[in-house]
Every structure is written in C-alpha cells, then in structure tokens.
C-alpha cells in the first residue's frame, strides 16, 4: 500500500520550508556581498504564500480524517503537533524574511550542502520540524512500516465495527419481522373476540326470549288448573 497521502503532503511541506530557509540564507548572503536579491525575494514571497496554503490544507485534511475517525486519536494528536511545529517555523521564516529576526546561527554553516557543519555531505536545516518521540531514530522505511501497521489496525477496527453493525441490522430486521407476525396474530385475536362477543349477545337475547315464553306458559298452566278446580268443586254433590 502506498504511503499515507497526508504524510506525503507533510513531507512536501517540510521540503518547501527547507527550501525557503535555504533561499533566505542565499538572499542574506547576496545582501552581504552587495548582490541584487530582488529575484530571490520574489521567489521567497511566492514560496512563503505556498507554505501557508500547504499548512492550511494539512490542517483541513487532518480535521476531516479525525472527525471521520479514519485515524486513531493518538495519531491525530501526533499530526496536530507536527502542524503546530510547522506553524511556528512558518512564523520564524516570515520574520526572518522581513528582517524582524536574525537568521539562526547554525544555518550559516549547515544550510548549504558541503558546509562546515554538514555531515556526510547532507545539509542540516534548523527550520526542519522536530520529530516526535515515536519516530525518532527510525528510518523512512521503518516510519512507513509503522504507519502501515497503524492503518492496518484502523482497518481491522473498522471491519469489526462493520461486522457489529451488520449483525445489529440483521437483528433489527428479525425483530421487525417478529413484530409484524405478532401484530397479525393480535389482529386475528381481536377479530375473533369481536365475533365471539356478537355470538354472546345473540345467545343472551335468545335466553331472555325463552325465559319470557316460559314465564307466560307457567301462568297459563296455573290458570287452567284453577279453572279445573272450580269446575270440579261446582260439580261435587252437596
């Protein structure tokens, strides 16, 4: 997998800061020797503006990555520290360019390749951002591997989160299906209760009708019996 795009942009911004520092050193040298630094001043102004834009883009990109949790919080904090250091270096470069502050002493012997303070033909730049403790002593390849491991851990975490969300989605669908079935059962029960209630009311009316008829028949029997008794008494010889 290729290197993280943010780190690529950060490295490019660091190189731009180094280039600006070297150009400021060259501009100052020309001024001391009576040269004309007008052209290099124009280049420096454009480079300083580009440096400002690059740092702003790094900040915006980091905010998006942090808010979307594409990187771990510890990595977000580390990158924020790198941006803060870049902002400090940008202010120092602007101040030195405008002549508000003097060029750092170490740069006079170490900024240009082959200077007295150079080691192995590589110029040391006092404007370079200080490394964090996590990457000190590591080669570029080791830092790249470290970032790769961090990305893999983040990917594994995202995969686990996706699996949990997928299971929860399936559970939600199953619960929804179960609720639909239960609602259908409740609807059937409600319909059955309504039909049963209607039957009970009909049977109650029938029972009352039968009771009324039974009461009428009972009174008729009593009257008939009384009439028979009267007739029998009247026909009885005295």
GROMACS elastic network, one bead per residue, 0.5 to 0.9 nm:
[ bonds ]
;  ai    aj funct       b0    kb
    1     4     6  0.87060   500
    1   148     6  0.77798   500
    2     5     6  0.82457   500
    2   148     6  0.88781   500
    3     6     6  0.85431   500
    3     7     6  0.71271   500
    3     8     6  0.68669   500
    3   144     6  0.66638   500
    3   147     6  0.79730   500
    3   148     6  0.78271   500
    4     7     6  0.53563   500
    4     8     6  0.64034   500
    4     9     6  0.88818   500
    4   144     6  0.85878   500
    4   147     6  0.76988   500
    4   148     6  0.83812   500
    4   151     6  0.88402   500
    5     9     6  0.62505   500
    5    10     6  0.85256   500
    6     9     6  0.51470   500
    6    10     6  0.60770   500
    6    11     6  0.86152   500
    6    58     6  0.69613   500
    6    61     6  0.72900   500
    6    62     6  0.77630   500
    7    11     6  0.60434   500
    7    12     6  0.84982   500
    7    79     6  0.89577   500
    8    11     6  0.51686   500
    8    12     6  0.62643   500
    8    13     6  0.86741   500
    9    12     6  0.50251   500
    9    13     6  0.61492   500
    9    14     6  0.86368   500
    9    54     6  0.78123   500
    9    57     6  0.89058   500
    9    58     6  0.73373   500
   10    13     6  0.50335   500
   10    14     6  0.62170   500
   10    15     6  0.86536   500
   10    54     6  0.82776   500
   10    55     6  0.82190   500
   10    58     6  0.70671   500
   10    82     6  0.86665   500
   10    83     6  0.85622   500
   11    14     6  0.50576   500
   11    15     6  0.62443   500
   11    16     6  0.86217   500
   12    15     6  0.50749   500
   12    16     6  0.61999   500
   12    17     6  0.87039   500
   12    54     6  0.88231   500
   13    17     6  0.62212   500
   13    18     6  0.86034   500
   13    50     6  0.89629   500
   13    51     6  0.65633   500
   13    54     6  0.63594   500
   13    55     6  0.73309   500
   13    86     6  0.85317   500
   14    17     6  0.50547   500
   14    18     6  0.62181   500
   14    19     6  0.86046   500
   14    51     6  0.89448   500
   14    86     6  0.78113   500
   14   127     6  0.86594   500
   14   128     6  0.64949   500
   14   129     6  0.71761   500
   15    19     6  0.61081   500
   15    20     6  0.86051   500
   15   128     6  0.82521   500
   16    20     6  0.61671   500
   16    21     6  0.86218   500
   16    47     6  0.74532   500
   16    48     6  0.87715   500
   16    50     6  0.85025   500
   16    51     6  0.67763   500
   17    20     6  0.50750   500
   17    21     6  0.62208   500
   17    22     6  0.86428   500
   17    47     6  0.84689   500
   17    48     6  0.82466   500
   17    51     6  0.69444   500
   17    86     6  0.84143   500
   17    89     6  0.78352   500
   17    90     6  0.75525   500
   17    93     6  0.81211   500
   17   127     6  0.68877   500
   17   128     6  0.72134   500
   18    21     6  0.51173   500
   18    22     6  0.62289   500
   18    23     6  0.86256   500
   18   111     6  0.86262   500
   18   125     6  0.64597   500
   18   126     6  0.84394   500
   18   127     6  0.62802   500
   18   128     6  0.64061   500
   19    22     6  0.50997   500
   19    23     6  0.61425   500
   19    24     6  0.86023   500
   19    47     6  0.86312   500
   20    23     6  0.50076   500
   20    24     6  0.60810   500
   20    25     6  0.85096   500
   20    43     6  0.88937   500
   20    44     6  0.64167   500
   20    47     6  0.66965   500
   20    48     6  0.72877   500
   20    51     6  0.89468   500
   20    93     6  0.75860   500
   21    24     6  0.50894   500
   21    25     6  0.61913   500
   21    26     6  0.86464   500
   21    93     6  0.68461   500
   21    97     6  0.89846   500
   21   103     6  0.89022   500
   21   107     6  0.84526   500
   21   111     6  0.78076   500
   21   125     6  0.77237   500
   21   126     6  0.83524   500
   21   127     6  0.66753   500
   22    25     6  0.50055   500
   22    26     6  0.62079   500
   22    27     6  0.85745   500
   22   107     6  0.83737   500
   22   111     6  0.60637   500
   22   112     6  0.69968   500
   22   125     6  0.81712   500
   23    27     6  0.59515   500
   23    28     6  0.84729   500
   23    40     6  0.70942   500
   23    41     6  0.86086   500
   23    43     6  0.84929   500
   23    44     6  0.70090   500
   24    28     6  0.60944   500
   24    29     6  0.84903   500
   24    40     6  0.83105   500
   24    41     6  0.83191   500
   24    44     6  0.74288   500
   24    93     6  0.82023   500
   24    96     6  0.76937   500
   24    97     6  0.63798   500
   24   103     6  0.82500   500
   25    28     6  0.51966   500
   25    29     6  0.62058   500
   25    30     6  0.87430   500
   25   103     6  0.74364   500
   25   107     6  0.75788   500
   25   108     6  0.73072   500
   25   111     6  0.76211   500
   25   112     6  0.86392   500
   26    30     6  0.62180   500
   26    31     6  0.86268   500
   26    37     6  0.86619   500
   26    40     6  0.83643   500
   27    30     6  0.51643   500
   27    31     6  0.62718   500
   27    32     6  0.87469   500
   27    35     6  0.87432   500
   27    36     6  0.85805   500
   27    37     6  0.56134   500
   27    38     6  0.87340   500
   27    40     6  0.64469   500
   27    41     6  0.72682   500
   27    97     6  0.89454   500
   28    31     6  0.50139   500
   28    32     6  0.62340   500
   28    33     6  0.86773   500
   28    37     6  0.81577   500
   28   103     6  0.86056   500
   29    32     6  0.51375   500
   29    33     6  0.62471   500
   29    34     6  0.86176   500
   29    35     6  0.82637   500
   30    33     6  0.51098   500
   30    34     6  0.60010   500
   30    36     6  0.66043   500
   30    37     6  0.62119   500
   31    34     6  0.52180   500
   31    35     6  0.56057   500
   31    36     6  0.69656   500
   31    37     6  0.66593   500
   32    35     6  0.75410   500
   36    39     6  0.76935   500
   36    40     6  0.86717   500
   37    40     6  0.53629   500
   37    41     6  0.60255   500
   37    42     6  0.87803   500
   38    41     6  0.51041   500
   38    42     6  0.64576   500
   38    43     6  0.88807   500
   39    42     6  0.52551   500
   39    43     6  0.64976   500
   39    44     6  0.87467   500
   40    44     6  0.60750   500
   40    45     6  0.86643   500
   41    45     6  0.62145   500
   41    46     6  0.87259   500
   41    97     6  0.84712   500
   42    45     6  0.52582   500
   42    46     6  0.64678   500
   42    47     6  0.86546   500
   43    46     6  0.52979   500
   43    47     6  0.60869   500
   43    48     6  0.85850   500
   44    48     6  0.59434   500
   44    49     6  0.84893   500
   44    97     6  0.79687   500
   45    48     6  0.52000   500
   45    49     6  0.62780   500
   45    50     6  0.86456   500
   45    97     6  0.87142   500
   46    49     6  0.51764   500
   46    50     6  0.61907   500
   46    51     6  0.86304   500
   47    51     6  0.60508   500
   47    52     6  0.86210   500
   48    52     6  0.62813   500
   48    53     6  0.87257   500
   48    90     6  0.77386   500
   48    93     6  0.80142   500
   48    94     6  0.72566   500
   49    52     6  0.51458   500
   49    53     6  0.63602   500
   49    54     6  0.87042   500
   50    53     6  0.50760   500
   50    54     6  0.61094   500
   50    55     6  0.86583   500
   51    54     6  0.50935   500
   51    55     6  0.62423   500
   51    56     6  0.86431   500
   51    90     6  0.74386   500
   52    55     6  0.53024   500
   52    56     6  0.62977   500
   52    57     6  0.87422   500
   52    87     6  0.83116   500
   52    90     6  0.73736   500
   53    56     6  0.50801   500
   53    57     6  0.62019   500
   53    58     6  0.86495   500
   54    57     6  0.50696   500
   54    58     6  0.61947   500
   54    59     6  0.86886   500
   55    59     6  0.62413   500
   55    60     6  0.86814   500
   55    83     6  0.69410   500
   55    86     6  0.72799   500
   55    87     6  0.73200   500
   56    59     6  0.51078   500
   56    60     6  0.62344   500
   56    61     6  0.85926   500
   57    60     6  0.50759   500
   57    61     6  0.59898   500
   57    62     6  0.84281   500
   58    61     6  0.51503   500
   58    62     6  0.60437   500
   58    63     6  0.85867   500
   58    83     6  0.74143   500
   59    62     6  0.51576   500
   59    63     6  0.62088   500
   59    64     6  0.87792   500
   59    80     6  0.77200   500
   59    83     6  0.70401   500
   60    63     6  0.51393   500
   60    64     6  0.63715   500
   60    65     6  0.87261   500
   61    64     6  0.52229   500
   61    65     6  0.62177   500
   61    66     6  0.85645   500
   62    65     6  0.50877   500
   62    66     6  0.59449   500
   62    67     6  0.84503   500
   62    76     6  0.70645   500
   62    79     6  0.75877   500
   62    80     6  0.76975   500
   63    66     6  0.51349   500
   63    67     6  0.59897   500
   63    68     6  0.84687   500
   63    76     6  0.85551   500
   64    67     6  0.52635   500
   64    68     6  0.60879   500
   64    69     6  0.83677   500
   64    70     6  0.85310   500
   65    68     6  0.53184   500
   65    69     6  0.59511   500
   65    70     6  0.51674   500
   65    71     6  0.62480   500
   65    76     6  0.81817   500
   66    70     6  0.63275   500
   66    71     6  0.60696   500
   66    72     6  0.75447   500
   66    73     6  0.72028   500
   66    76     6  0.62291   500
   67    70     6  0.78928   500
   68    71     6  0.81485   500
   69    72     6  0.65739   500
   69    73     6  0.79589   500
   69   154     6  0.88426   500
   70   151     6  0.85621   500
   70   154     6  0.71792   500
   70   155     6  0.85493   500
   70   158     6  0.87180   500
   71    74     6  0.83116   500
   71    75     6  0.63815   500
   71    76     6  0.64921   500
   71   150     6  0.81395   500
   71   151     6  0.74291   500
   71   154     6  0.66649   500
   72    75     6  0.53293   500
   72    76     6  0.62540   500
   72    77     6  0.87497   500
   72   150     6  0.80858   500
   72   151     6  0.88984   500
   72   154     6  0.70175   500
   73    77     6  0.61191   500
   73    78     6  0.85479   500
   74    77     6  0.51581   500
   74    78     6  0.62383   500
   74    79     6  0.87279   500
   75    79     6  0.61643   500
   75    80     6  0.85062   500
   75   150     6  0.84710   500
   76    79     6  0.51915   500
   76    80     6  0.61126   500
   76    81     6  0.86920   500
   77    80     6  0.50130   500
   77    81     6  0.62930   500
   77    82     6  0.87590   500
   78    81     6  0.51912   500
   78    82     6  0.64823   500
   78    83     6  0.88770   500
   78   132     6  0.74107   500
   78   134     6  0.89477   500
   79    83     6  0.62917   500
   79    84     6  0.86424   500
   80    83     6  0.50247   500
   80    84     6  0.61742   500
   80    85     6  0.86543   500
   81    84     6  0.50055   500
   81    85     6  0.62503   500
   81    86     6  0.86189   500
   81   132     6  0.84037   500
   82    85     6  0.51422   500
   82    86     6  0.62473   500
   82    87     6  0.87273   500
   82   129     6  0.70952   500
   82   130     6  0.79150   500
   82   131     6  0.78959   500
   82   132     6  0.80852   500
   83    87     6  0.61846   500
   83    88     6  0.86525   500
   84    87     6  0.50835   500
   84    88     6  0.63457   500
   84    89     6  0.87221   500
   85    88     6  0.50676   500
   85    89     6  0.62327   500
   85    90     6  0.85849   500
   85   129     6  0.60060   500
   85   130     6  0.74252   500
   86    89     6  0.50081   500
   86    90     6  0.60498   500
   86    91     6  0.86664   500
   86   127     6  0.89185   500
   86   128     6  0.83724   500
   86   129     6  0.63549   500
   87    91     6  0.63175   500
   87    92     6  0.86690   500
   88    91     6  0.52428   500
   88    92     6  0.63162   500
   88    93     6  0.86926   500
   89    93     6  0.60635   500
   89    94     6  0.85643   500
   89   127     6  0.61600   500
   89   128     6  0.78595   500
   89   129     6  0.75100   500
   90    93     6  0.50744   500
   90    94     6  0.61495   500
   90    95     6  0.85484   500
   90   127     6  0.88496   500
   91    94     6  0.51468   500
   91    95     6  0.61041   500
   91    96     6  0.85298   500
   92    95     6  0.51211   500
   92    96     6  0.60519   500
   92    97     6  0.84694   500
   92   101     6  0.78416   500
   92   127     6  0.84513   500
   93    96     6  0.50880   500
   93    97     6  0.59773   500
   93    98     6  0.85574   500
   93   103     6  0.88123   500
   93   127     6  0.80745   500
   94    97     6  0.50478   500
   94    98     6  0.61809   500
   94    99     6  0.85221   500
   94   100     6  0.84865   500
   95    98     6  0.51963   500
   95    99     6  0.60976   500
   95   101     6  0.56915   500
   95   102     6  0.84409   500
   96   100     6  0.57909   500
   96   102     6  0.59278   500
   96   103     6  0.60461   500
   96   104     6  0.89739   500
   97   100     6  0.76437   500
   97   101     6  0.82712   500
   97   103     6  0.87898   500
   98   101     6  0.78939   500
   99   102     6  0.66881   500
   99   103     6  0.86467   500
  101   104     6  0.87298   500
  102   105     6  0.83556   500
  103   106     6  0.86700   500
  103   107     6  0.72875   500
  103   108     6  0.80222   500
  104   107     6  0.57535   500
  104   108     6  0.74895   500
  104   126     6  0.73596   500
  104   127     6  0.89832   500
  105   108     6  0.56809   500
  105   109     6  0.77261   500
  106   109     6  0.58321   500
  106   110     6  0.60532   500
  106   111     6  0.77829   500
  106   117     6  0.79248   500
  106   124     6  0.85959   500
  106   125     6  0.82636   500
  106   126     6  0.68028   500
  107   112     6  0.79514   500
  107   117     6  0.87418   500
  107   124     6  0.76256   500
  107   125     6  0.64420   500
  107   126     6  0.60948   500
  107   127     6  0.86468   500
  108   111     6  0.62761   500
  108   112     6  0.79718   500
  108   115     6  0.82141   500
  108   116     6  0.89586   500
  108   117     6  0.88066   500
  109   112     6  0.72118   500
  109   114     6  0.88673   500
  109   115     6  0.51856   500
  109   116     6  0.52968   500
  109   117     6  0.52582   500
  109   118     6  0.74972   500
  109   123     6  0.88438   500
  109   124     6  0.88507   500
  110   113     6  0.71431   500
  110   114     6  0.79352   500
  110   115     6  0.53557   500
  110   116     6  0.65350   500
  110   118     6  0.53341   500
  110   119     6  0.87750   500
  110   122     6  0.86105   500
  110   123     6  0.53763   500
  110   124     6  0.51366   500
  110   125     6  0.66108   500
  110   126     6  0.82268   500
  111   114     6  0.89293   500
  111   115     6  0.72540   500
  111   117     6  0.84335   500
  111   118     6  0.80169   500
  111   123     6  0.52916   500
  111   124     6  0.56736   500
  111   125     6  0.52865   500
  111   126     6  0.76231   500
  112   115     6  0.57021   500
  112   118     6  0.79287   500
  112   122     6  0.83723   500
  112   123     6  0.55208   500
  112   124     6  0.79451   500
  112   125     6  0.85352   500
  113   116     6  0.89882   500
  113   118     6  0.65113   500
  113   121     6  0.59094   500
  113   122     6  0.57024   500
  113   124     6  0.82248   500
  114   117     6  0.79339   500
  114   118     6  0.57378   500
  114   119     6  0.81130   500
  114   120     6  0.83996   500
  114   121     6  0.52998   500
  114   122     6  0.71316   500
  114   123     6  0.69619   500
  115   118     6  0.51865   500
  115   119     6  0.86445   500
  115   121     6  0.81037   500
  115   122     6  0.88738   500
  115   123     6  0.72093   500
  116   119     6  0.84663   500
  117   123     6  0.77040   500
  117   124     6  0.75536   500
  118   121     6  0.57490   500
  118   122     6  0.56247   500
  118   123     6  0.50552   500
  118   124     6  0.62594   500
  119   122     6  0.56417   500
  119   123     6  0.70961   500
  119   124     6  0.78797   500
  120   123     6  0.85616   500
  124   127     6  0.89755   500
  124   128     6  0.84583   500
  125   128     6  0.56633   500
  126   129     6  0.83466   500
  127   130     6  0.88542   500
  128   131     6  0.89466   500
  131   134     6  0.80261   500
  131   135     6  0.63991   500
  131   136     6  0.60152   500
  132   135     6  0.56674   500
  132   136     6  0.62399   500
  133   136     6  0.52488   500
  133   137     6  0.86606   500
  134   137     6  0.87465   500
  134   138     6  0.85741   500
  135   138     6  0.54791   500
  135   139     6  0.83406   500
  135   142     6  0.85991   500
  135   143     6  0.64616   500
  135   146     6  0.87331   500
  136   139     6  0.86126   500
  138   141     6  0.79098   500
  138   142     6  0.56589   500
  138   143     6  0.60952   500
  139   142     6  0.51075   500
  139   143     6  0.61951   500
  139   144     6  0.85259   500
  140   143     6  0.50942   500
  140   144     6  0.60981   500
  140   145     6  0.86179   500
  141   145     6  0.61894   500
  141   146     6  0.85862   500
  142   146     6  0.60927   500
  142   147     6  0.85941   500
  143   147     6  0.61900   500
  143   148     6  0.84943   500
  144   147     6  0.51329   500
  144   148     6  0.61117   500
  144   149     6  0.86957   500
  145   149     6  0.61830   500
  145   150     6  0.86217   500
  146   149     6  0.51491   500
  146   150     6  0.63139   500
  146   151     6  0.86777   500
  147   150     6  0.50162   500
  147   151     6  0.61491   500
  147   152     6  0.85532   500
  148   151     6  0.50662   500
  148   152     6  0.61140   500
  148   153     6  0.86182   500
  149   153     6  0.61457   500
  149   154     6  0.85565   500
  150   153     6  0.51212   500
  150   154     6  0.61960   500
  150   155     6  0.85756   500
  151   155     6  0.60261   500
  151   156     6  0.85188   500
  152   156     6  0.60618   500
  152   157     6  0.85058   500
  153   156     6  0.50651   500
  153   157     6  0.61720   500
  153   158     6  0.86143   500
  154   157     6  0.50122   500
  154   158     6  0.61414   500
  154   159     6  0.85649   500
  155   158     6  0.50164   500
  155   159     6  0.60756   500
  155   160     6  0.85743   500
  156   159     6  0.50195   500
  156   160     6  0.61721   500
  156   161     6  0.85582   500
  157   160     6  0.51069   500
  157   161     6  0.61349   500
  157   162     6  0.85389   500
  158   162     6  0.60166   500
  158   163     6  0.85491   500
  159   162     6  0.50007   500
  159   163     6  0.61721   500
  159   164     6  0.86900   500
  160   163     6  0.50652   500
  160   164     6  0.62927   500
  160   165     6  0.86700   500
  161   164     6  0.51123   500
  161   165     6  0.61773   500
  161   166     6  0.85295   500
  162   165     6  0.50840   500
  162   166     6  0.60404   500
  162   167     6  0.86332   500
  163   166     6  0.50112   500
  163   167     6  0.62216   500
  163   168     6  0.86088   500
  164   167     6  0.51488   500
  164   168     6  0.61774   500
  164   169     6  0.85808   500
  165   168     6  0.50198   500
  165   169     6  0.60904   500
  165   170     6  0.86806   500
  166   169     6  0.50334   500
  166   170     6  0.63185   500
  166   171     6  0.86552   500
  167   170     6  0.51090   500
  167   171     6  0.61485   500
  167   172     6  0.85298   500
  168   172     6  0.60262   500
  168   173     6  0.85697   500
  169   172     6  0.50179   500
  169   173     6  0.62182   500
  169   174     6  0.86594   500
  170   173     6  0.50856   500
  170   174     6  0.61969   500
  170   175     6  0.85872   500
  171   174     6  0.50656   500
  171   175     6  0.60861   500
  171   176     6  0.84832   500
  172   175     6  0.50899   500
  172   176     6  0.60675   500
  172   177     6  0.86188   500
  173   177     6  0.61871   500
  173   178     6  0.85836   500
  174   177     6  0.50690   500
  174   178     6  0.61226   500
  174   179     6  0.85750   500
  175   178     6  0.50033   500
  175   179     6  0.61207   500
  175   180     6  0.86119   500
  176   179     6  0.50966   500
  176   180     6  0.62519   500
  176   181     6  0.87596   500
  177   180     6  0.50782   500
  177   181     6  0.63491   500
  177   182     6  0.86882   500
  178   181     6  0.51352   500
  178   182     6  0.61736   500
  178   183     6  0.85791   500
  179   183     6  0.60293   500
  179   184     6  0.85813   500
  180   183     6  0.50976   500
  180   184     6  0.63084   500
  180   185     6  0.87568   500
  181   184     6  0.51164   500
  181   185     6  0.63116   500
  181   186     6  0.86735   500
  182   185     6  0.50291   500
  182   186     6  0.61391   500
  182   187     6  0.85738   500
  183   186     6  0.50015   500
  183   187     6  0.61159   500
  183   188     6  0.86385   500
  184   187     6  0.50337   500
  184   188     6  0.62491   500
  184   189     6  0.86463   500
  185   188     6  0.50927   500
  185   189     6  0.61774   500
  185   190     6  0.85992   500
  186   189     6  0.50285   500
  186   190     6  0.60945   500
  186   191     6  0.86023   500
  187   190     6  0.50975   500
  187   191     6  0.62462   500
  187   192     6  0.86509   500
  188   191     6  0.51196   500
  188   192     6  0.61655   500
  188   193     6  0.86059   500
  189   192     6  0.50047   500
  189   193     6  0.60613   500
  189   194     6  0.85798   500
  190   193     6  0.50922   500
  190   194     6  0.62453   500
  190   195     6  0.87549   500
  191   194     6  0.51535   500
  191   195     6  0.63597   500
  191   196     6  0.86711   500
  192   195     6  0.51483   500
  192   196     6  0.60988   500
  192   197     6  0.85150   500
  193   196     6  0.50099   500
  193   197     6  0.60057   500
  193   198     6  0.86005   500
  194   197     6  0.50759   500
  194   198     6  0.63000   500
  194   199     6  0.87490   500
  195   198     6  0.51401   500
  195   199     6  0.63264   500
  195   200     6  0.87242   500
  196   199     6  0.50697   500
  196   200     6  0.61819   500
  196   201     6  0.86990   500
  197   200     6  0.50902   500
  197   201     6  0.62840   500
  197   202     6  0.86978   500
  198   201     6  0.52105   500
  198   202     6  0.62753   500
  198   203     6  0.86886   500
  199   202     6  0.50832   500
  199   203     6  0.61237   500
  199   204     6  0.85005   500
  200   203     6  0.51353   500
  200   204     6  0.60490   500
  200   205     6  0.86926   500
  201   204     6  0.50509   500
  201   205     6  0.63525   500
  201   206     6  0.87754   500
  202   205     6  0.52492   500
  202   206     6  0.63853   500
  202   207     6  0.88015   500
  203   206     6  0.50223   500
  203   207     6  0.61914   500
  203   208     6  0.86767   500
  204   207     6  0.51532   500
  204   208     6  0.63040   500
  204   209     6  0.86772   500
  205   208     6  0.51964   500
  205   209     6  0.62373   500
  205   210     6  0.87247   500
  206   209     6  0.50380   500
  206   210     6  0.62133   500
  206   211     6  0.86149   500
  207   210     6  0.50944   500
  207   211     6  0.61511   500
  207   212     6  0.86068   500
  208   211     6  0.50463   500
  208   212     6  0.61811   500
  208   213     6  0.86684   500
  209   212     6  0.51016   500
  209   213     6  0.62583   500
  209   214     6  0.85566   500
  210   213     6  0.50648   500
  210   214     6  0.59790   500
  210   215     6  0.85295   500
  211   215     6  0.61242   500
  211   216     6  0.86525   500
  212   215     6  0.52017   500
  212   216     6  0.63701   500
  212   217     6  0.87921   500
  213   216     6  0.51017   500
  213   217     6  0.62345   500
  213   218     6  0.86651   500
  214   217     6  0.51521   500
  214   218     6  0.62227   500
  214   219     6  0.88263   500
  215   218     6  0.51712   500
  215   219     6  0.64819   500
  215   220     6  0.88578   500
  216   219     6  0.53530   500
  216   220     6  0.64256   500
  216   221     6  0.88928   500
  217   220     6  0.51099   500
  217   221     6  0.63226   500
  217   222     6  0.88099   500
  218   221     6  0.52140   500
  218   222     6  0.64107   500
  218   223     6  0.88173   500
  219   222     6  0.51499   500
  219   223     6  0.63047   500
  219   224     6  0.87222   500
  220   223     6  0.51637   500
  220   224     6  0.62164   500
  220   225     6  0.86442   500
  221   224     6  0.51412   500
  221   225     6  0.61700   500
  221   226     6  0.86377   500
  222   225     6  0.51432   500
  222   226     6  0.62055   500
  222   227     6  0.87129   500
  223   226     6  0.51029   500
  223   227     6  0.62665   500
  223   228     6  0.86948   500
  224   227     6  0.51346   500
  224   228     6  0.62432   500
  224   229     6  0.86158   500
  225   228     6  0.51067   500
  225   229     6  0.61596   500
  225   230     6  0.86835   500
  226   229     6  0.50249   500
  226   230     6  0.62347   500
  226   231     6  0.86749   500
  227   230     6  0.50961   500
  227   231     6  0.62111   500
  227   232     6  0.86046   500
  228   231     6  0.51322   500
  228   232     6  0.61260   500
  228   233     6  0.86232   500
  229   232     6  0.51448   500
  229   233     6  0.61966   500
  229   234     6  0.86082   500
  230   233     6  0.51927   500
  230   234     6  0.61433   500
  230   235     6  0.86474   500
  231   234     6  0.51168   500
  231   235     6  0.62043   500
  231   236     6  0.86420   500
  232   235     6  0.52256   500
  232   236     6  0.61746   500
  233   236     6  0.51917   500
  233   237     6  0.86897   500
  234   237     6  0.81797   500
